[in-house]
Amino acid sequence: MDIEGSEILALKGAKRIIESSPNLKIVMEWSVRMLGYYGNVADLIDEMHAYGFRFHLIDDRGKLGKELSKDELLNMSEIEDVVLMRNK
């Protein structure tokens, strides 16, 4: 998803899909500033963690990078691409 901060609204609207899709992976642009226009970013992180998702950076080569903590996500100053996936 790359919908200029509205990702937070899309994820809230996709609640049933998220709950019923155990193998779901979500790729999205991450910008704390833009997401913050549409909701509480810390609450979004907590909600996605409650669903079992973890956030991973996508590196410059398009490879799955390290898992990001809540603090790292909230303190990102650059726009990054992330993937949300459940740990198995």
Accessible surface in RSA format (square Angstrom, percent):
REM  Atomic radii and reference values for relative SASA: ProtOr
REM  Chains: A
REM  Algorithm: Lee & Richards
REM  Probe-radius: 1.40
REM  Slices: 20
REM RES _ NUM      All-atoms   Total-Side   Main-Chain    Non-polar    All polar
REM                ABS   REL    ABS   REL    ABS   REL    ABS   REL    ABS   REL
RES MET A   1    76.49  39.6  40.51  26.8  35.97  85.7  43.70  37.2  32.78  43.4
RES ASP A   2    86.67  60.7  62.24  61.9  24.44  57.8  26.39  62.1  60.28  60.1
RES ILE A   3    76.78  43.7  67.65  50.4   9.13  22.0  72.30  52.1   4.48  12.2
RES GLU A   4   104.41  59.9  99.85  75.5   4.56  10.9  55.21 106.8  49.20  40.2
RES GLY A   5     1.85   2.3   0.00   N/A   1.85   2.3   0.63   1.7   1.22   2.7
RES SER A   6    29.70  25.1  29.37  39.2   0.33   0.8  14.41  30.7  15.28  21.4
RES GLU A   7     2.16   1.2   2.16   1.6   0.00   0.0   0.01   0.0   2.15   1.8
RES ILE A   8     0.17   0.1   0.17   0.1   0.00   0.0   0.17   0.1   0.00   0.0
RES LEU A   9    86.60  48.2  78.82  56.4   7.78  19.6  79.44  55.8   7.16  19.3
RES ALA A  10    39.22  36.1  22.36  34.5  16.86  38.4  34.49  48.6   4.73  12.5
RES LEU A  11    10.86   6.0   6.42   4.6   4.43  11.1   6.91   4.9   3.95  10.6
RES LYS A  12   101.27  49.4  87.23  53.5  14.04  33.4  48.03  43.2  53.24  56.7
RES GLY A  13    71.59  88.3   0.00   N/A  71.59  88.3  38.31 105.1  33.28  74.5
RES ALA A  14    27.20  25.0  23.17  35.7   4.03   9.2  26.87  37.8   0.33   0.9
RES LYS A  15   106.79  52.1 106.44  65.3   0.35   0.8  49.95  45.0  56.84  60.5
RES ARG A  16   200.48  84.2 196.61 100.2   3.86   9.2  76.16 104.1 124.32  75.3
RES ILE A  17   105.79  60.2 104.13  77.6   1.66   4.0 105.61  76.1   0.18   0.5
RES ILE A  18     1.28   0.7   1.25   0.9   0.03   0.1   1.25   0.9   0.03   0.1
RES GLU A  19    97.57  56.0  65.49  49.5  32.09  76.4  28.69  55.5  68.89  56.2
RES SER A  20    86.08  72.7  56.10  74.9  29.98  69.1  49.33 105.1  36.75  51.5
RES SER A  21    33.07  27.9  28.92  38.6   4.15   9.6  16.17  34.4  16.90  23.7
RES PRO A  22    96.05  70.0  87.64  79.9   8.41  30.6  91.13  75.2   4.92  30.6
RES ASN A  23    98.02  67.6  84.66  81.8  13.36  32.2  29.79  71.7  68.24  66.0
RES LEU A  24    48.64  27.1  40.25  28.8   8.38  21.1  46.28  32.5   2.35   6.3
RES LYS A  25   111.77  54.5  89.75  55.1  22.03  52.4  64.10  57.7  47.67  50.8
RES ILE A  26    17.26   9.8  13.92  10.4   3.34   8.1  17.26  12.4   0.00   0.0
RES VAL A  27    80.75  53.1  73.70  66.7   7.05  17.0  73.70  64.0   7.05  19.1
RES MET A  28     1.82   0.9   0.00   0.0   1.82   4.3   1.82   1.5   0.00   0.0
RES GLU A  29    31.40  18.0  28.50  21.6   2.90   6.9   2.03   3.9  29.37  24.0
RES TRP A  30     0.05   0.0   0.05   0.0   0.00   0.0   0.05   0.0   0.00   0.0
RES SER A  31     8.75   7.4   6.07   8.1   2.68   6.2   3.49   7.4   5.26   7.4
RES VAL A  32    36.04  23.7  32.72  29.6   3.32   8.0  32.72  28.4   3.32   9.0
RES ARG A  33   152.84  64.2 137.36  70.0  15.47  36.8  77.24 105.6  75.60  45.8
RES MET A  34    20.87  10.8  20.87  13.8   0.00   0.0   8.98   7.6  11.90  15.8
RES LEU A  35     1.24   0.7   1.24   0.9   0.00   0.0   1.24   0.9   0.00   0.0
RES GLY A  36    40.33  49.7   0.00   N/A  40.33  49.7  17.63  48.4  22.70  50.8
RES TYR A  37   148.92  69.5 114.46  65.1  34.46  89.7  93.54  70.3  55.38  68.3
RES TYR A  38    92.94  43.4  73.71  41.9  19.23  50.0  40.46  30.4  52.48  64.7
RES GLY A  39    29.99  37.0   0.00   N/A  29.99  37.0  23.53  64.6   6.46  14.5
RES ASN A  40    83.46  57.6  69.09  66.8  14.36  34.6  23.71  57.1  59.75  57.8
RES VAL A  41    11.34   7.5   7.37   6.7   3.97   9.6   7.37   6.4   3.97  10.8
RES ALA A  42    28.28  26.0  26.83  41.4   1.45   3.3  26.83  37.8   1.45   3.8
RES ASP A  43    81.41  57.0  77.92  77.6   3.48   8.2  20.81  49.0  60.59  60.4
RES LEU A  44     4.84   2.7   2.70   1.9   2.14   5.4   4.18   2.9   0.66   1.8
RES ILE A  45     0.00   0.0   0.00   0.0   0.00   0.0   0.00   0.0   0.00   0.0
RES ASP A  46    65.63  46.0  59.05  58.8   6.58  15.6  28.86  67.9  36.77  36.7
RES GLU A  47    63.09  36.2  56.63  42.8   6.46  15.4  30.59  59.2  32.50  26.5
RES MET A  48     2.16   1.1   2.16   1.4   0.00   0.0   0.07   0.1   2.09   2.8
RES HIS A  49    50.52  27.6  42.77  29.7   7.75  19.8  28.51  29.4  22.00  25.6
RES ALA A  50    91.24  83.9  47.90  73.9  43.34  98.6  60.79  85.6  30.44  80.6
RES TYR A  51    43.79  20.4  28.52  16.2  15.27  39.7  31.65  23.8  12.15  15.0
RES GLY A  52    29.54  36.4   0.00   N/A  29.54  36.4  25.31  69.5   4.23   9.5
RES PHE A  53     0.00   0.0   0.00   0.0   0.00   0.0   0.00   0.0   0.00   0.0
RES ARG A  54    68.50  28.8  68.50  34.9   0.00   0.0   3.95   5.4  64.55  39.1
RES PHE A  55     0.75   0.4   0.36   0.2   0.39   1.0   0.36   0.2   0.39   1.1
RES HIS A  56    23.32  12.7  23.32  16.2   0.00   0.0  20.57  21.2   2.75   3.2
RES LEU A  57    41.94  23.4  41.94  30.0   0.00   0.0  41.94  29.5   0.00   0.0
RES ILE A  58    37.42  21.3  29.17  21.7   8.25  19.9  29.17  21.0   8.25  22.4
RES ASP A  59    43.05  30.2  33.08  32.9   9.97  23.6  27.50  64.7  15.56  15.5
RES ASP A  60   158.78 111.2 118.09 117.5  40.69  96.2  41.69  98.1 117.09 116.8
RES ARG A  61   186.96  78.5 154.52  78.8  32.44  77.2  74.71 102.1 112.25  68.0
RES GLY A  62    56.16  69.3   0.00   N/A  56.16  69.3  25.82  70.8  30.34  68.0
RES LYS A  63   124.30  60.6 121.85  74.8   2.44   5.8  67.82  61.0  56.48  60.2
RES LEU A  64    95.72  53.3  63.25  45.3  32.47  81.6  64.27  45.1  31.45  84.6
RES GLY A  65    23.67  29.2   0.00   N/A  23.67  29.2  17.05  46.8   6.61  14.8
RES LYS A  66   120.85  59.0 104.18  63.9  16.67  39.7  86.32  77.7  34.53  36.8
RES GLU A  67    83.91  48.2  66.90  50.6  17.01  40.5  23.06  44.6  60.85  49.7
RES LEU A  68     6.17   3.4   4.39   3.1   1.79   4.5   4.42   3.1   1.75   4.7
RES SER A  69    56.09  47.4  44.84  59.8  11.25  25.9  49.69 105.8   6.39   9.0
RES LYS A  70    69.69  34.0  65.56  40.2   4.12   9.8  39.25  35.3  30.44  32.4
RES ASP A  71    99.07  69.4  97.91  97.5   1.16   2.7  22.53  53.0  76.54  76.3
RES GLU A  72    64.18  36.8  56.21  42.5   7.96  19.0  37.42  72.4  26.76  21.8
RES LEU A  73     0.00   0.0   0.00   0.0   0.00   0.0   0.00   0.0   0.00   0.0
RES LEU A  74    55.97  31.2  42.04  30.1  13.93  35.0  42.04  29.5  13.93  37.5
RES ASN A  75   115.58  79.7  89.12  86.1  26.46  63.7  30.92  74.4  84.65  81.8
RES MET A  76    35.99  18.6  19.45  12.9  16.54  39.4  26.10  22.2   9.89  13.1
RES SER A  77   108.88  92.0  66.24  88.4  42.65  98.2  50.60 107.8  58.28  81.6
RES GLU A  78   118.50  68.0 113.61  86.0   4.89  11.6  40.58  78.5  77.92  63.6
RES ILE A  79    90.14  51.3  67.49  50.3  22.65  54.6  67.49  48.6  22.65  61.5
RES GLU A  80    57.02  32.7  53.32  40.3   3.70   8.8   5.05   9.8  51.98  42.4
RES ASP A  81    73.86  51.7  70.60  70.3   3.25   7.7   7.95  18.7  65.91  65.7
RES VAL A  82     0.00   0.0   0.00   0.0   0.00   0.0   0.00   0.0   0.00   0.0
RES VAL A  83    13.05   8.6  13.05  11.8   0.00   0.0  13.05  11.3   0.00   0.0
RES LEU A  84     0.18   0.1   0.18   0.1   0.00   0.0   0.18   0.1   0.00   0.0
RES MET A  85    44.41  23.0  44.41  29.4   0.00   0.0  41.49  35.3   2.92   3.9
RES ARG A  86    41.18  17.3  33.63  17.1   7.56  18.0  23.57  32.2  17.61  10.7
RES ASN A  87    97.26  67.1  69.79  67.4  27.48  66.2  33.66  81.0  63.61  61.5
RES LYS A  88   197.19  96.2 118.17  72.5  79.02 188.2 122.17 110.0  75.01  79.9
END  Absolute sums over single chains surface
CHAIN  1 A     5328.8       4200.0       1128.8       2870.2       2458.6
END  Absolute sums over all chains
TOTAL          5328.8       4200.0       1128.8       2870.2       2458.6
